[in-house]
């Protein structure tokens, strides 16, 4: 009853129902001809938005840090790194903790890579413009594979390709962090980003408009469980959902159904092998639609 009331309120305030996923509309930043100054400001504001809503500090503390060491180097691949604020944060936290972490952040969108590499370099972090499938073909592997708000940016075949690539690339752990669609998330974001309204502001950031659309495109935990292969776990936390794969060294994906201990995240039931017909794109700190279309390169193998 409460959720239906919130959804009706979201329809009035935000202008859209959150009951079903949006699969057609495209974000402003998805347009390859979008305003580059507006895109640059969007990447800049992702730093604040991701810090507030993505929960990567908790993911780092509870999921990633236990795998890191001060004696040996751990490697991490961040897929669809966008403006690069999440891998920069991970590199900084590991350095402050005295842990050896080498990060490779990839994105097939040249605009994202150009922005990320224009910022001051961070030790033990490198950016590369490529597809995840390129790294699979090169035979590369990393201890940990992550992404931030990428899953709902992909169609079904692209999602299958990303999950297959992640499985091939990861030795120990995969964590794909994404937005969880809900009326409360949309209402909160609508209110919180009112100062960023673009109306009448030339070269304004796309964070508000694209972020609201991102929420509409996102999965609920049950929807995500329906499209994940066996062996993957669905974790949940306020306003977000995670796809997590623990990999047994040398034994392929773990089939364990243990609870996902990610800052209190709990597994949302068994992963299902059924494929959903739902499609979606978009998000904060995503590789943009150009990147999503490029990620089809990896999906073609699935």
Number of C-alpha atoms within 10 A of each C-alpha: 6 7 13 13 11 18 22 18 17 22 17 11 14 18 10 19 21 25 16 15 21 21 19 9 13 19 20 20 25 19 12 13 8 14 16 14 13 19 23 18 15 23 25 18 19 22 18 12 18 17 14 10 16 24 18 20 16 14 20 18 14 16 20 21 17 9 14 20 15 13 9 10 13 17 19 26 26 25 25 31 31 32 31 28 20 24 27 21 17 21 21 17 17 20 15 8 12 13 19 18 23 19 23 18 27 25 29 24 24 16 20 27 23 15 16 23 15 10 10 7 12 13 13 15 19 18 20 16 17 20 23 27 23 13 15 17 10 8 10 12 19 21 20 25 27 24 26 27 27 29 30 28 27 25 21 19 19 24 25 22 23 25 23 19 23 27 22 19 24 26 22 21 24 29 25 22 23 29 31 27 23 23 26 16 20 28 18 13 18 20 12 11 15 10 9 16 15 16 7 7 9 10 16 19 26 24 29 22 17 20 23 22 23 31 27 30 30 32 27 20 22 14 16 25 27 18 21 23 17 17 19 29 28 27 27 23 17 12 20 23 26 31 24 23 28 22 22 14 13 8 8 15 20 15 15 14 13 10 15 20 13 21 17 14 18 16 23 18 14 17 22 17 14 12 16 13 9 18 20 22 28 30 28 31 29 31 32 29 22 16 24 27 18 19 26 22 18 23 22 12 13 15
